[in-house]
Amino acid sequence: MPSTFEILSVEAETRPWTSKKGTAFVAYKVEFQELDGMERRSNGDKPAELSRPATSPAPVVGEKIQADLETEGGFGPKLREPFKGGGGKGGSYGKSPEERKSIARQHSQEMALMHVKLMAELGNPPENYNATYLKQVVDWFTDDVETHAGKS
């Protein structure tokens, strides 16, 4: 779960980079403080790296952010802000709600076909196998995904 941090300073030098999906980002070096008062800077007081999409505003002193602090990996500490949704960019790896539903529906269709195939392979094919039956199975899988999305 992300913690709340306050930006104490932002270095002038930035590092532009591009994700594997082609999204442009800018990495900033920032000093920060957790709002519970525990200042956390590791690796010899090395500032943390905070990356944001190139189209997002740069962090500013006094800004409060929700982020996870990562200190593993040997590259210095990193503050990772959660993906933000909206407009089809950011949240859920850049997928809009409509696109996520479409992907879930496609997956439900695939699972329904696997279900029918498995039943046939086990010698128990559906008695009334037709397009209507298949749609009912697809709908069952889709409803299950929608009912349990985000729950473990």
Secondary structure in CASP SS format (residue, H / E / C, confidence):
PFRMAT SS
TARGET T0000
AUTHOR 0000-0000-0000
METHOD secondary structure of the structure
MODEL  1
M C 1.00
P C 1.00
S E 1.00
T E 1.00
F E 1.00
E E 1.00
I E 1.00
L E 1.00
S E 1.00
V E 1.00
E E 1.00
A E 1.00
E E 1.00
T E 1.00
R E 1.00
P E 1.00
W E 1.00
T E 1.00
S C 1.00
K C 1.00
K C 1.00
G C 1.00
T C 1.00
A E 1.00
F E 1.00
V E 1.00
A E 1.00
Y E 1.00
K E 1.00
V E 1.00
E E 1.00
F E 1.00
Q E 1.00
E E 1.00
L C 1.00
D C 1.00
G C 1.00
M C 1.00
E C 1.00
R C 1.00
R C 1.00
S C 1.00
N C 1.00
G C 1.00
D C 1.00
K C 1.00
P C 1.00
A E 1.00
E E 1.00
L E 1.00
S E 1.00
R E 1.00
P E 1.00
A C 1.00
T C 1.00
S C 1.00
P C 1.00
A C 1.00
P C 1.00
V C 1.00
V C 1.00
G C 1.00
E C 1.00
K E 1.00
I E 1.00
Q E 1.00
A E 1.00
D E 1.00
L E 1.00
E E 1.00
T C 1.00
E C 1.00
G C 1.00
G C 1.00
F C 1.00
G C 1.00
P C 1.00
K E 1.00
L E 1.00
R E 1.00
E C 1.00
P C 1.00
F C 1.00
K C 1.00
G C 1.00
G C 1.00
G C 1.00
G C 1.00
K C 1.00
G C 1.00
G H 1.00
S H 1.00
Y H 1.00
G H 1.00
K C 1.00
S C 1.00
P H 1.00
E H 1.00
E H 1.00
R H 1.00
K H 1.00
S H 1.00
I H 1.00
A H 1.00
R H 1.00
Q H 1.00
H H 1.00
S H 1.00
Q H 1.00
E H 1.00
M H 1.00
A H 1.00
L H 1.00
M H 1.00
H H 1.00
V H 1.00
K H 1.00
L H 1.00
M H 1.00
A H 1.00
E H 1.00
L C 1.00
G C 1.00
N C 1.00
P C 1.00
P C 1.00
E C 1.00
N C 1.00
Y C 1.00
N C 1.00
A H 1.00
T H 1.00
Y H 1.00
L H 1.00
K H 1.00
Q H 1.00
V H 1.00
V H 1.00
D H 1.00
W H 1.00
F H 1.00
T H 1.00
D H 1.00
D H 1.00
V H 1.00
E H 1.00
T H 1.00
H H 1.00
A C 1.00
G C 1.00
K C 1.00
S C 1.00
END
